[in-house]
Amino acid sequence: MTSGAWVRSAFWIGGCKTGVEEWFVSGINETIVPALRAMPGVAAARALWPEKYEDSPPPVACQLLVEFQSREDLDLMLASKERKAMRPAVLALLELFEGSLSHIDYRVP
């Protein structure tokens, strides 16, 4: 087993299309986060919504943090049928968004 916990972070870089901000926030908070929490291997999941930007960061509209006890747990989630089943909901949210979605996996010693 790989030592240390892991965090997978999803960055929504950009912004919502005009008039759909509430749908986007609701989709993340009420659909995506609960679906992530229910996936195999996931210890915790939450959405972060920026309130203040400092020192010229990229325009992060939302950051999702998904926590795992091990790399094996992260890999279990990535390969799960639950993740594949969530994909249409993510694609629907991308239709409300002008920007990109990317991920970074972090090892937490």
C-alpha distances in whole Angstrom, upper triangle without the diagonal:
4,6,9,11,12,16,18,21,24,28,31,33,37,39,40,43,46,47,43,41,41,40,37,36,37,34,32,32,33,31,28,27,27,26,23,22,22,20,17,14,16,16,20,22,25,28,29,33,35,38,39,38,38,39,39,35,35,36,33,35,31,28,25,22,19,16,13,10,7,8,7,10,12,12,13,16,17,17,19,23,23,22,25,27,27,28,32,32,30,33,36,35,35,38,39,38,39,36,33,29,26,23,21,17,16,13,14,14
4,7,9,10,13,15,19,22,25,28,30,34,36,38,41,44,45,41,39,40,38,35,34,35,33,30,31,32,30,27,26,26,25,22,22,23,20,17,14,16,16,19,21,24,26,27,31,32,35,36,35,35,35,35,32,32,33,30,32,29,25,23,20,17,15,11,10,6,6,7,10,11,11,13,15,16,17,19,23,23,22,25,27,27,27,31,31,29,32,35,33,33,37,38,36,37,34,30,27,24,20,18,14,13,10,11,10
4,7,9,13,16,19,22,25,29,31,34,36,38,41,44,45,42,39,40,39,36,34,35,34,30,31,32,31,28,26,27,26,23,22,23,21,19,15,16,15,18,20,23,25,26,30,31,34,34,34,34,34,35,31,32,33,30,32,29,25,23,19,17,14,11,9,7,8,10,12,13,14,16,17,19,20,22,25,25,24,27,29,28,29,33,32,31,33,36,34,34,38,38,37,38,35,31,28,25,21,18,15,13,9,9,8
4,7,10,13,16,20,23,26,28,32,34,35,39,41,42,39,37,37,36,33,31,32,31,28,28,29,29,25,23,24,24,20,20,22,20,18,14,14,13,15,17,20,22,23,27,28,30,31,30,30,31,32,28,29,30,27,29,26,22,20,16,15,11,9,7,6,8,11,11,12,14,16,17,18,20,21,25,24,23,26,28,27,28,32,31,29,32,34,32,32,36,36,34,35,32,29,26,23,19,16,13,10,7,6,5
4,7,10,13,17,20,23,25,29,31,32,35,38,39,36,33,33,32,30,28,29,27,24,24,26,25,22,19,21,20,17,16,18,17,15,11,11,10,12,14,16,19,20,23,25,28,28,28,28,29,30,26,27,28,24,26,22,19,16,13,11,8,6,4,5,7,10,9,9,12,14,14,16,18,19,22,21,20,23,25,24,25,28,27,25,28,31,29,29,33,33,31,32,30,27,23,20,17,14,11,9,6,5,7
4,7,10,13,16,20,22,26,27,29,32,35,36,32,30,30,30,27,25,26,25,21,22,24,23,19,17,19,18,15,15,17,15,14,11,10,10,11,12,14,16,17,21,22,25,26,26,26,27,27,24,23,25,21,23,19,16,14,10,8,6,5,6,6,6,9,9,7,10,12,12,13,16,17,20,19,17,21,23,21,22,25,24,22,25,27,25,25,29,29,27,29,26,23,19,17,13,10,7,6,5,5,8
4,6,10,13,16,18,22,24,25,29,31,32,29,26,27,26,23,22,23,21,18,18,21,20,16,14,17,16,13,13,16,14,14,12,10,10,9,9,11,13,14,17,19,22,23,22,23,24,24,21,20,21,18,19,16,12,10,7,6,5,6,9,9,9,12,11,8,12,13,12,13,16,17,20,18,16,19,21,19,20,23,22,19,22,24,22,22,26,26,24,25,23,20,16,14,10,8,6,5,7,7,11
4,7,10,13,16,19,21,22,26,29,29,26,24,25,24,21,20,21,19,16,17,19,18,14,13,16,15,11,13,15,13,14,12,10,11,11,9,11,12,13,16,18,21,22,22,23,24,23,19,18,19,16,17,14,10,8,6,5,7,8,11,11,10,13,11,8,11,13,11,10,14,15,18,16,13,16,18,16,16,20,18,16,19,21,19,19,23,23,21,22,19,16,13,10,7,6,4,6,9,10,14
4,6,10,12,16,17,19,22,25,26,23,21,22,21,18,17,19,17,14,15,18,17,13,12,16,15,12,14,17,15,17,15,13,14,12,10,10,10,10,13,14,18,19,18,20,21,20,16,15,15,12,13,10,7,5,5,6,9,11,15,15,14,16,15,12,14,16,13,13,17,17,20,18,15,18,19,16,16,19,18,15,17,19,17,17,20,20,18,19,16,14,10,8,5,5,6,8,11,12,16
4,7,9,13,14,16,19,22,23,20,18,19,18,15,15,17,15,11,14,16,15,11,11,15,14,12,14,17,16,18,17,14,16,14,11,11,9,10,12,14,17,19,18,20,21,19,16,14,13,10,11,8,6,5,7,8,12,14,18,18,17,19,17,13,16,17,14,13,17,17,19,17,14,16,17,14,14,16,15,11,14,16,13,13,17,16,14,15,13,10,7,6,4,7,9,11,15,16,20
4,6,9,11,13,17,20,21,19,16,18,18,14,14,17,15,12,15,18,17,13,14,17,17,15,17,20,19,21,21,18,19,17,14,12,10,10,11,11,15,16,15,17,18,16,12,10,10,7,8,6,5,7,9,12,15,18,21,21,20,22,21,17,19,21,18,17,20,21,22,20,17,19,20,17,16,18,16,13,14,16,13,12,16,15,12,13,10,8,6,5,6,8,11,13,17,18,22
4,6,8,10,13,16,18,15,13,15,15,11,12,15,13,11,14,16,16,13,14,18,17,16,19,21,20,23,23,20,22,19,15,14,11,10,10,11,15,16,15,17,19,16,13,10,8,6,6,5,6,8,12,14,18,21,24,24,23,25,23,20,22,23,20,19,22,22,23,21,18,19,20,16,15,16,14,11,12,14,10,9,12,12,9,9,7,6,5,7,9,12,15,17,21,22,26
4,7,10,13,16,18,16,14,17,17,13,14,17,16,14,17,20,19,17,18,21,21,20,22,25,24,27,26,24,25,22,19,17,14,13,12,11,15,15,13,16,16,13,10,7,6,4,6,7,9,12,15,17,21,23,27,27,25,28,26,23,24,26,23,21,25,25,26,24,21,22,23,20,18,19,18,14,15,16,13,11,14,13,9,8,5,5,6,8,11,13,17,18,22,24,27
4,7,10,12,15,14,12,16,16,13,14,17,16,15,18,21,20,18,19,23,23,22,25,27,27,30,29,27,28,25,21,19,16,15,13,12,15,15,13,16,17,14,11,8,5,6,6,9,11,14,18,20,24,27,30,31,29,31,30,26,28,29,26,25,28,28,29,27,23,24,25,22,20,20,18,15,15,16,13,11,13,11,7,6,4,7,9,11,14,17,20,22,26,27,31
4,7,9,11,10,9,12,13,10,11,15,14,14,16,19,19,17,19,22,22,22,24,27,27,30,30,27,28,25,21,19,15,14,12,12,14,15,14,17,19,16,14,11,8,8,6,9,12,15,18,21,25,28,32,32,31,33,31,28,29,31,27,26,29,29,29,27,24,25,25,21,20,20,17,15,15,15,11,10,11,9,6,5,6,9,11,14,17,19,23,24,28,29,33
4,6,8,7,6,9,9,7,9,12,12,12,15,17,17,16,18,21,21,21,24,26,26,30,30,27,29,25,22,19,16,15,13,14,15,17,17,20,22,19,18,15,11,11,8,10,14,16,20,22,26,29,33,33,32,34,32,28,30,31,27,26,29,29,28,26,23,24,23,20,19,18,16,14,14,12,9,9,9,6,4,6,8,11,12,16,19,21,25,27,30,31,35
4,6,6,7,11,10,9,12,14,14,15,18,19,19,19,21,24,24,24,27,29,29,32,33,30,32,29,25,23,19,19,16,17,19,20,20,23,25,22,20,17,14,14,12,14,17,19,23,25,29,32,36,37,35,37,35,31,33,33,30,29,31,31,30,28,25,25,25,22,20,19,17,15,14,13,10,10,9,6,5,6,10,13,15,18,21,24,28,30,34,35,38
4,6,7,10,11,11,13,15,16,17,19,20,21,21,23,25,26,27,29,31,32,35,36,33,34,31,27,25,21,21,18,18,19,20,21,24,26,23,22,19,16,16,14,16,20,22,26,28,32,35,39,39,38,40,38,35,36,37,33,32,34,34,33,31,28,29,28,25,23,22,19,18,18,16,13,13,12,9,9,10,13,16,18,22,25,28,31,33,36,37,41
4,6,8,9,10,12,13,14,16,18,19,19,20,22,24,25,26,28,30,31,35,36,33,34,31,27,24,21,21,18,19,19,22,22,26,28,26,24,22,18,18,15,17,21,22,26,28,32,35,39,40,39,40,38,35,37,37,33,32,35,34,33,30,28,29,27,24,23,21,19,19,18,15,13,14,13,9,11,12,16,19,20,24,26,29,32,34,38,38,42
4,6,5,6,9,10,11,13,14,15,16,16,19,21,21,22,25,26,27,31,32,29,30,27,24,21,18,18,16,17,19,21,22,26,28,25,24,21,17,17,13,15,18,19,23,25,29,32,35,36,36,37,34,31,33,33,29,29,31,30,29,26,25,25,23,20,20,18,15,15,15,12,10,11,10,6,9,11,14,16,17,21,23,26,29,31,35,35,39
4,5,5,6,8,10,11,12,14,15,15,17,19,20,21,23,25,26,30,30,27,28,25,21,18,15,15,12,14,15,17,19,22,25,23,21,19,15,14,10,12,15,17,20,23,26,29,33,34,34,35,32,30,32,32,28,28,31,29,29,26,24,25,24,20,20,19,16,15,16,13,10,12,12,8,9,11,14,16,16,20,22,24,27,29,32,33,36
4,5,5,6,8,10,10,11,13,14,15,17,19,20,22,23,25,29,30,26,27,24,20,17,15,15,13,15,16,19,21,24,27,25,23,22,18,17,13,13,16,17,20,22,26,29,33,34,34,35,32,30,32,32,28,28,31,29,28,25,24,25,23,20,20,19,15,15,17,14,11,14,14,10,12,15,17,19,18,22,23,26,28,30,33,33,37
4,6,5,6,9,10,10,11,12,14,16,17,18,20,22,23,27,28,25,26,23,20,17,15,16,14,17,18,22,23,27,29,27,25,23,19,17,14,14,16,17,20,22,25,28,32,33,33,34,31,28,30,30,26,26,28,26,25,22,21,22,20,17,17,15,12,13,14,10,8,11,11,8,11,14,16,17,17,20,22,25,27,29,32,33,37
4,5,5,6,9,10,10,10,12,15,15,16,19,20,21,25,26,23,24,21,17,15,12,13,12,14,16,19,20,24,26,24,21,19,16,14,10,10,13,13,17,19,22,25,29,30,30,31,28,25,27,27,23,23,26,24,24,21,19,20,19,15,15,14,11,10,12,9,6,9,10,7,8,11,13,14,13,17,18,21,24,26,29,30,33
4,5,5,6,8,10,10,11,13,15,15,17,19,21,24,25,22,22,19,15,12,10,11,9,12,14,17,19,22,25,23,21,19,16,13,10,9,12,12,15,17,21,24,27,29,29,30,27,25,27,27,23,23,26,25,25,21,20,21,20,16,17,16,13,12,14,13,9,12,13,10,11,14,15,16,15,18,19,21,23,25,28,28,32
4,5,5,5,7,9,10,11,13,15,16,18,19,23,24,21,22,19,15,13,11,13,12,15,17,20,22,26,29,27,24,23,20,17,13,12,14,14,17,18,21,24,28,30,30,30,27,25,27,27,23,24,26,24,23,20,19,21,19,15,16,16,12,12,15,12,10,13,14,12,13,17,18,18,17,20,21,23,25,26,29,29,33
4,6,5,5,6,9,10,11,12,14,16,17,21,22,19,21,18,14,13,11,14,13,17,19,22,23,27,29,27,24,22,19,17,13,12,14,13,16,16,20,23,26,28,27,28,25,23,25,24,20,20,23,21,20,17,16,17,15,12,13,12,8,9,11,9,7,11,12,10,12,15,16,16,15,17,18,21,23,25,28,28,32
4,6,6,5,6,9,10,10,12,14,15,19,20,17,18,15,11,9,7,10,10,14,17,20,21,24,26,25,22,20,17,14,11,9,10,9,12,13,17,20,23,25,24,25,22,20,22,22,18,18,21,20,19,16,15,16,15,12,13,13,9,9,12,11,8,11,13,12,12,15,16,15,13,15,15,18,19,21,24,25,28
4,6,6,6,7,10,11,11,14,16,19,20,16,17,14,10,8,7,10,10,14,16,20,21,25,27,26,23,22,19,16,13,11,11,10,12,13,16,19,23,25,25,26,23,21,23,23,19,20,23,21,21,17,16,19,17,14,16,16,12,12,15,14,12,15,17,15,15,19,19,18,16,18,18,20,21,22,25,25,28
4,6,7,6,9,11,11,13,15,19,20,17,18,15,12,11,10,14,14,18,20,23,25,28,31,30,27,25,23,20,17,14,15,13,15,15,18,21,24,26,26,27,23,22,24,23,19,21,23,20,20,16,16,18,16,13,15,15,11,12,15,14,12,16,17,16,17,21,21,21,18,20,20,23,23,25,27,27,31
4,6,6,6,9,10,11,13,16,18,16,17,15,12,12,11,15,16,19,22,25,26,29,32,30,27,25,23,20,17,14,15,13,15,14,18,20,23,25,25,25,21,20,22,20,17,18,20,17,16,13,13,14,12,9,11,11,8,9,12,11,10,14,15,15,16,20,20,19,17,19,19,21,22,24,26,27,30
4,6,5,6,9,10,11,15,16,13,15,13,9,9,9,13,14,18,21,23,24,27,29,28,25,23,21,17,15,12,12,9,11,11,14,17,20,22,21,22,19,17,18,18,14,15,17,15,15,11,10,12,11,8,10,11,7,7,11,11,10,12,15,14,15,18,18,16,14,15,15,17,18,20,23,23,27
4,5,5,6,9,10,14,14,11,12,9,6,6,7,11,13,16,19,22,23,26,28,27,24,23,21,17,15,12,11,8,9,9,12,14,18,20,20,21,17,16,18,17,14,15,18,16,16,13,12,15,14,10,13,14,11,11,15,15,13,15,18,17,17,20,20,18,15,16,15,17,17,19,21,21,25
4,5,5,6,9,12,14,11,12,10,8,9,10,14,16,20,22,25,27,30,32,31,28,26,25,21,19,16,15,12,12,11,13,15,18,20,21,21,17,17,19,17,14,16,18,15,15,12,12,15,13,11,14,15,12,13,16,16,15,18,20,20,20,24,23,22,19,20,18,20,20,21,23,23,26
4,5,5,7,10,12,10,12,11,9,11,12,16,18,22,25,27,28,31,33,32,29,27,25,22,20,17,16,12,13,11,14,15,18,20,20,19,16,15,17,15,11,13,15,12,12,8,8,11,9,7,11,12,10,11,14,15,14,17,19,19,20,23,23,21,17,18,17,19,19,21,23,23,26
4,5,5,9,10,7,10,8,6,9,11,14,17,20,23,26,26,29,31,30,26,25,23,20,19,15,13,10,10,7,10,11,15,16,16,16,13,11,14,12,9,11,13,11,12,9,8,11,11,9,11,14,12,11,15,16,15,17,20,20,20,23,22,19,16,16,14,16,15,17,19,19,23
4,6,8,9,6,7,6,6,8,11,15,18,21,24,27,28,30,32,32,28,27,26,22,21,17,15,11,11,8,9,11,13,16,17,16,13,12,15,13,10,13,15,13,14,11,11,14,14,12,15,17,15,15,19,19,18,20,23,23,23,26,25,23,19,19,17,18,17,18,19,19,22
4,7,9,7,9,9,9,12,15,18,21,25,27,30,31,34,36,35,31,30,29,25,24,20,18,15,14,11,12,13,15,17,18,17,13,13,15,13,10,13,14,11,12,8,10,13,12,11,14,16,15,16,19,20,19,21,24,24,25,28,27,25,21,21,19,20,19,21,21,22,25
4,6,6,9,10,10,13,16,19,22,25,28,31,31,34,35,34,31,29,28,25,24,20,18,14,14,10,11,11,13,14,15,13,10,10,11,9,6,9,10,8,9,6,7,11,10,10,13,16,15,15,18,19,19,21,24,24,24,27,26,23,20,19,17,18,17,19,19,20,23
4,6,9,11,12,16,18,22,25,28,31,33,34,36,37,36,33,31,31,27,27,23,21,17,15,12,12,10,12,12,13,11,7,9,10,7,5,9,10,7,9,8,9,12,13,13,16,19,18,18,21,23,23,24,27,28,28,30,29,26,22,21,19,19,17,18,19,19,22
4,6,9,11,15,18,21,24,27,30,32,32,34,35,35,31,30,30,26,26,23,20,16,14,10,9,6,8,8,9,8,4,6,8,6,6,9,10,9,12,11,11,15,16,15,18,21,20,20,23,25,24,25,28,29,28,31,29,26,22,20,17,17,14,15,15,16,18
4,6,7,11,14,17,21,23,26,29,29,31,32,32,28,27,27,23,23,19,17,13,11,7,6,5,8,10,11,11,7,7,10,9,7,10,12,11,14,11,11,15,16,14,17,20,18,18,21,23,22,23,26,26,26,28,27,24,20,19,16,16,13,14,15,15,18
4,7,11,14,17,20,23,26,28,28,30,32,32,28,28,28,24,24,20,17,14,11,8,5,5,7,10,12,12,9,10,13,12,11,14,16,15,17,15,15,19,19,18,20,23,21,20,24,25,24,25,29,28,28,30,28,26,22,21,18,17,15,15,14,14,16
4,7,11,13,17,19,22,24,25,27,29,29,26,25,25,21,21,17,14,11,8,6,5,7,10,13,14,15,12,12,15,14,12,15,17,16,18,15,15,19,19,17,19,22,19,19,22,23,21,23,26,26,25,27,26,24,20,19,16,16,15,15,15,14,17
4,7,10,14,16,19,22,23,25,27,27,23,22,21,18,17,13,11,7,6,4,6,9,12,15,16,17,13,12,16,15,12,14,17,16,18,15,14,17,17,14,17,19,16,15,19,20,18,19,23,22,21,24,22,20,17,16,14,15,14,14,16,15,19
4,7,10,13,16,18,19,22,24,24,21,20,19,15,14,10,9,6,5,7,9,13,16,18,19,20,17,15,19,19,16,17,20,19,21,17,16,19,19,16,18,19,17,15,19,19,17,18,21,20,19,22,21,19,16,16,14,15,15,16,18,17,20
4,7,10,13,15,17,19,22,21,18,17,16,12,10,7,6,4,6,9,12,15,19,21,21,23,20,18,21,21,18,18,22,21,22,19,17,20,20,16,17,19,16,14,17,17,14,16,19,17,16,18,17,16,14,14,14,15,16,16,19,19,22
4,6,9,12,13,16,18,18,15,15,13,10,9,6,5,6,8,11,14,17,20,22,23,25,22,20,23,24,20,21,25,24,25,22,20,23,23,19,20,22,19,16,19,20,16,17,20,18,16,18,17,16,14,15,14,15,16,17,19,19,22
4,7,9,11,14,17,17,14,14,11,9,7,5,7,9,11,15,17,21,24,26,26,28,26,23,26,27,24,24,27,27,28,25,22,25,25,21,21,22,19,17,20,19,16,17,19,16,15,16,16,16,15,16,16,17,19,20,23,22,26
4,6,7,11,14,13,11,11,9,7,7,7,8,11,13,17,19,23,26,28,28,30,28,25,28,29,26,26,30,30,31,28,25,28,28,24,24,25,22,20,22,22,18,18,21,18,16,17,16,16,16,17,17,18,20,20,23,23,26
4,7,10,14,14,13,14,12,10,10,10,12,15,17,20,22,26,29,31,31,34,31,29,32,33,30,30,33,33,34,31,29,31,31,27,27,28,25,23,25,25,21,21,23,20,18,19,19,20,19,20,21,22,24,23,26,25,28
4,7,10,11,10,12,11,11,11,12,14,17,18,22,24,28,30,32,32,35,33,30,33,35,31,31,35,35,36,33,31,33,34,30,30,31,28,25,27,27,23,23,25,22,20,20,19,20,20,21,22,22,24,24,26,26,28
4,7,7,7,9,8,9,11,12,13,17,18,22,24,28,30,31,31,34,32,30,32,34,31,31,34,35,36,34,31,33,34,30,29,30,28,25,27,27,23,23,25,22,19,19,17,18,19,19,20,20,23,22,25,25,28
4,6,7,10,11,12,14,15,16,19,20,24,26,29,31,32,32,35,34,31,34,36,33,32,36,37,39,36,33,35,36,33,32,34,31,28,30,30,27,26,28,26,23,22,20,21,21,21,22,21,23,23,25,25,27
4,6,10,12,13,16,18,18,21,22,26,27,30,32,33,32,36,35,32,34,36,34,33,37,38,40,38,35,37,38,34,33,35,33,30,31,32,28,27,29,27,24,23,20,21,22,21,22,21,24,23,25,25,27
4,7,9,11,14,16,17,20,22,25,27,30,33,33,32,35,34,31,33,36,33,32,36,37,38,36,33,35,36,32,31,32,31,27,28,29,26,24,26,24,21,19,17,18,19,19,20,20,23,23,26,26,29
4,6,8,11,13,13,17,18,21,23,26,29,29,28,32,31,27,29,32,29,28,32,33,34,32,29,31,32,29,28,29,27,24,25,26,23,21,24,22,19,17,15,15,16,15,16,16,19,19,22,23,26
4,6,9,11,12,15,17,21,23,26,29,29,28,31,30,26,28,30,28,26,30,31,32,30,27,28,30,26,25,26,24,21,22,23,20,18,20,19,15,14,11,11,12,13,14,15,18,19,23,23,27
4,6,9,11,14,17,20,23,26,30,30,29,32,30,27,29,31,28,26,30,30,31,29,26,27,28,25,23,24,22,19,20,21,17,16,18,16,12,11,9,10,12,13,15,16,20,21,24,25,28
4,6,7,11,13,17,20,23,26,27,26,28,27,23,25,27,24,23,27,27,28,26,23,25,25,22,21,22,20,17,18,19,15,14,17,15,12,12,10,10,10,11,12,14,17,18,22,22,26
4,7,10,14,17,20,23,27,28,27,29,27,24,26,27,24,23,27,27,27,25,22,24,24,20,19,20,18,15,16,16,13,12,15,12,10,10,9,10,10,12,14,16,19,20,24,24,28
4,7,10,13,16,20,23,24,24,26,24,21,23,24,21,20,24,24,25,22,19,21,21,18,17,19,16,13,15,16,12,12,15,13,11,13,11,11,10,11,12,14,16,17,21,21,25
4,7,10,13,16,20,21,20,23,20,17,20,21,18,18,22,22,23,20,18,20,21,17,17,19,17,14,16,17,14,14,17,16,14,15,13,12,10,10,10,11,13,14,17,18,21
4,7,10,13,17,18,18,20,17,14,17,18,15,15,19,18,20,17,15,17,18,15,15,17,15,12,16,17,14,14,18,17,15,17,16,14,11,10,9,10,12,13,16,16,20
4,6,10,13,15,15,17,15,12,15,16,14,14,18,18,20,17,15,18,19,16,17,20,17,15,19,20,17,18,21,21,19,21,19,17,13,12,10,10,10,10,13,13,17
4,7,11,12,12,14,11,9,12,13,10,11,15,15,17,14,13,16,17,15,16,19,17,15,19,20,18,19,23,22,21,23,21,18,15,14,11,11,9,10,12,12,16
4,7,9,10,12,9,8,12,13,11,13,16,16,18,16,15,18,20,17,19,22,20,19,22,24,22,23,26,26,25,27,25,22,18,16,13,12,10,10,10,10,13
4,6,7,9,6,6,10,10,9,11,14,14,17,16,15,18,20,18,20,23,22,21,24,26,24,25,29,29,28,29,27,24,20,18,15,13,10,10,10,10,12
4,7,8,7,8,11,11,12,14,16,16,20,19,18,21,23,22,23,27,26,24,28,30,28,29,32,33,31,33,31,28,24,22,18,16,13,12,10,9,11
4,5,5,7,9,10,11,13,15,16,19,19,18,21,23,22,23,27,26,25,28,30,29,29,33,33,32,33,31,27,24,21,17,15,12,11,9,9,11
4,5,5,6,9,10,11,12,14,18,18,16,19,22,21,22,25,25,23,26,29,27,27,31,32,30,31,29,25,22,19,15,13,9,10,8,10,12
4,5,5,6,9,10,11,12,16,16,15,18,20,20,21,25,25,24,26,29,28,28,32,33,32,33,31,27,23,21,17,16,13,13,12,14,15
4,5,5,6,9,10,10,14,14,13,16,18,18,19,23,22,21,24,27,26,26,30,31,30,31,29,26,22,20,16,16,12,13,12,14,15
4,5,5,6,9,10,14,13,11,14,17,16,17,21,20,19,21,24,23,23,27,28,26,28,26,22,18,16,13,12,9,11,11,13,15
4,5,5,6,9,12,13,11,13,16,16,17,20,21,19,21,24,24,24,27,29,27,29,27,23,19,17,14,14,11,13,13,15,18
4,6,5,6,10,10,10,12,14,15,16,20,20,19,22,24,24,24,28,29,28,30,28,25,21,19,16,16,14,16,16,18,20
4,5,5,8,8,7,10,12,12,13,17,17,16,18,21,20,21,24,25,25,27,25,22,18,17,14,15,13,15,16,17,20
4,6,9,9,7,9,12,11,12,15,16,14,17,20,19,19,23,24,23,25,23,20,16,14,12,13,11,14,16,18,21
4,7,9,7,8,11,12,12,16,17,16,18,21,21,21,24,26,26,28,26,22,19,18,15,16,15,18,19,21,24
4,5,5,7,9,10,11,15,16,15,18,20,21,21,24,26,26,28,26,23,20,19,17,18,17,20,20,22,25
4,5,5,6,9,10,13,14,15,16,18,20,21,23,25,25,28,27,24,21,20,19,21,20,23,24,26,29
4,5,5,6,9,11,12,13,15,17,17,19,21,22,23,26,25,22,19,19,18,20,19,22,23,25,28
4,5,5,7,10,10,10,12,15,15,16,19,20,20,23,22,19,16,16,14,16,16,19,21,23,26
4,5,5,8,10,10,11,14,15,16,18,20,20,23,22,19,16,17,16,19,18,22,24,26,29
4,6,7,8,10,11,13,14,16,17,19,20,23,23,21,18,19,18,21,21,24,26,28,31
4,6,6,7,9,10,11,13,15,16,17,20,20,18,15,16,16,19,19,22,24,26,29
4,5,5,6,9,10,11,13,15,15,18,17,15,13,14,14,18,19,22,25,26,30
4,5,5,6,9,10,11,13,14,17,18,16,14,16,17,21,22,25,28,30,34
4,5,5,6,9,10,11,13,16,17,15,13,16,17,20,21,24,27,29,32
4,5,5,6,9,10,11,14,13,12,10,12,13,17,18,22,25,26,30
4,5,5,7,9,10,12,13,11,10,13,15,19,21,24,27,29,33
4,5,5,7,9,12,14,13,13,16,18,22,24,27,30,31,35
4,5,5,7,10,11,11,10,14,16,19,22,24,28,29,33
4,5,5,8,8,8,8,12,14,18,21,24,27,29,33
4,5,8,10,11,12,15,18,22,25,28,31,33,37
4,7,10,11,12,16,19,22,25,28,31,33,36
4,6,8,9,13,16,20,23,25,29,30,34
4,7,10,13,17,20,23,26,30,31,35
4,7,10,14,17,20,23,26,28,32
4,7,10,13,17,20,23,25,29
4,7,11,14,17,20,22,26
4,7,10,13,17,19,23
4,7,10,13,16,19
4,6,10,13,16
4,7,10,13
4,6,9
4,6
4
